[in-house]
Each structure stands twice: as structure tokens, then as C-alpha cells.
Amino acid sequence: MIIEYLLLGILSPIILNLMHLMVGLYVVVKRGNVLSLGFSALGFLTKSIGMIFLVYLGVSILHLDIKIFIPLITFFWFFTHVVEGFVIQHYMRENESEYIKSIQIK
């Protein structure tokens, strides 16, 4: 019973966000910042579908306790989502043109 909470509540959202992070880094580095913003919008949709599926799987199929499972999966999803945002922002700043860097207020 505990292993289901660990796999579905902790590891699944981390793996979901890691996969999205790897694709997001590829898009930033190879395709540029503008396309990366579009991918982030699309990523919101795909991660939402993934989270809905994981919650459905945990609650309806595996009958996990909602009071434990939902806070667990949402905490780890949100934490890794914030980390992903900072990592993508770092690579977007490295990918800025010199002109954009020169007109920014520091």
C-alpha cells in the first residue's frame, strides 16, 4: 500500500516534470525563447492531462486515500514545477541576444 503512494504520489509527478524539463531545455537551446514560451503553454495542457490521469488512476483504480494522495501528488508536482520554471528561465536568459541584454534595466 505504501509503495503505491510512493510511486504514484511522489515519483510520477517528478518523472512527468523531468520529461517536460528535458524537452523544454531542448526547445530553449535549439529553437529559441519565443518557441519556448509556446511550448510552455502547451506544456500546461499536457501536464494537466497527465496529472488528471494520475489522480484518476490513484483514486478510482487503486482506491488510494484522497486525504493522503491528493496533497502528496500536488505538493511534489508543484515543487518540481517551480524548479522547472527556474531552470528554464536560467537557460532562456543565457539564450538572450546581446541587444536585449543591453536594453534591460538591471
Backbone torsions as a table, in degrees:
resi	resn	phi	psi	omega
1	MET	NA	-42.5	-180.0
2	ILE	-66.0	-36.6	-177.9
3	ILE	-62.7	-32.3	178.2
4	GLU	-66.9	-40.1	177.1
5	TYR	-65.7	-39.7	180.0
6	LEU	-66.7	-46.7	-177.3
7	LEU	-69.2	-49.1	-174.0
8	LEU	-85.5	-32.8	-176.0
9	GLY	-88.7	-27.1	-176.5
10	ILE	-113.5	-56.9	-174.5
11	LEU	-70.2	-38.4	-177.5
12	SER	-62.0	-49.2	178.0
13	PRO	-66.4	-31.2	177.4
14	ILE	-66.5	-45.2	179.1
15	ILE	-65.4	-39.9	177.9
16	LEU	-59.0	-45.8	-179.9
17	ASN	-73.5	-31.1	176.0
18	LEU	-66.4	-40.9	176.7
19	MET	-62.7	-42.9	178.4
20	HIS	-65.6	-36.5	178.5
21	LEU	-64.6	-43.0	-179.8
22	MET	-63.1	-43.5	178.4
23	VAL	-68.0	-39.9	178.4
24	GLY	-62.2	-39.9	177.0
25	LEU	-65.8	-39.2	176.9
26	TYR	-61.1	-44.4	-178.3
27	VAL	-64.8	-41.9	-180.0
28	VAL	-64.8	-48.1	-173.7
29	VAL	-73.0	-42.8	-174.0
30	LYS	-92.3	-31.2	-173.0
31	ARG	-110.2	-17.8	175.9
32	GLY	107.0	170.3	-173.6
33	ASN	-71.9	-37.4	-177.1
34	VAL	-65.7	-45.6	178.0
35	LEU	-66.4	-30.0	177.8
36	SER	-65.3	-36.9	176.7
37	LEU	-64.7	-39.3	175.7
38	GLY	-65.1	-39.5	177.6
39	PHE	-65.3	-35.3	177.9
40	SER	-63.5	-39.3	177.2
41	ALA	-65.9	-42.1	176.9
42	LEU	-67.4	-35.0	178.3
43	GLY	-64.1	-32.0	175.5
44	PHE	-59.9	-43.1	179.6
45	LEU	-67.7	-46.2	-176.9
46	THR	-68.9	-37.9	177.9
47	LYS	-70.0	-33.9	176.7
48	SER	-65.0	-42.7	177.3
49	ILE	-63.0	-42.3	178.1
50	GLY	-62.4	-42.2	179.2
51	MET	-67.6	-39.8	177.1
52	ILE	-61.9	-41.5	178.2
53	PHE	-64.3	-43.3	-179.6
54	LEU	-65.2	-38.8	177.3
55	VAL	-67.0	-42.9	176.8
56	TYR	-60.1	-44.9	179.9
57	LEU	-61.9	-44.5	-178.2
58	GLY	-70.3	-42.7	-173.9
59	VAL	-85.3	-48.3	-174.4
60	SER	-84.8	-40.3	-175.0
61	ILE	-87.7	-50.2	-176.1
62	LEU	-91.7	-6.5	177.4
63	HIS	54.5	46.0	175.8
64	LEU	-76.2	152.5	-179.6
65	ASP	-67.6	122.8	-176.7
66	ILE	-62.3	-36.7	-177.0
67	LYS	-67.5	-20.9	177.1
68	ILE	-100.5	-45.7	-170.9
69	PHE	-69.1	-47.2	-175.6
70	ILE	-63.2	-48.7	177.0
71	PRO	-62.5	-34.7	-179.8
72	LEU	-64.7	-51.2	-176.5
73	ILE	-68.9	-38.1	-179.5
74	THR	-71.5	-35.0	177.7
75	PHE	-63.5	-49.4	-177.2
76	PHE	-70.6	-31.8	175.7
77	TRP	-66.3	-46.9	-177.1
78	PHE	-65.4	-43.0	-179.5
79	PHE	-60.7	-48.2	-179.9
80	THR	-69.7	-28.2	176.7
81	HIS	-65.6	-42.1	178.4
82	VAL	-66.5	-43.5	177.5
83	VAL	-60.5	-43.9	178.0
84	GLU	-59.1	-41.1	178.9
85	GLY	-61.7	-43.3	178.5
86	PHE	-66.3	-38.5	179.8
87	VAL	-66.6	-46.0	179.4
88	ILE	-62.9	-41.2	178.7
89	GLN	-61.6	-39.4	178.5
90	HIS	-60.0	-47.3	-179.1
91	TYR	-71.0	-29.4	175.5
92	MET	-67.4	-38.2	178.0
93	ARG	-66.9	-35.8	176.7
94	GLU	-68.2	-25.2	-175.0
95	ASN	-92.8	2.8	-179.4
96	GLU	-70.1	150.3	175.9
97	SER	-76.1	160.9	-179.8
98	GLU	-65.6	-32.8	178.9
99	TYR	-64.1	-44.6	179.5
100	ILE	-63.7	-42.0	179.4
101	LYS	-63.5	-35.2	-177.2
102	SER	-72.8	-27.9	-177.8
103	ILE	-95.7	-2.3	178.7
104	GLN	-77.0	145.2	175.9
105	ILE	-85.4	128.6	-177.5
106	LYS	-110.7	NA	NA
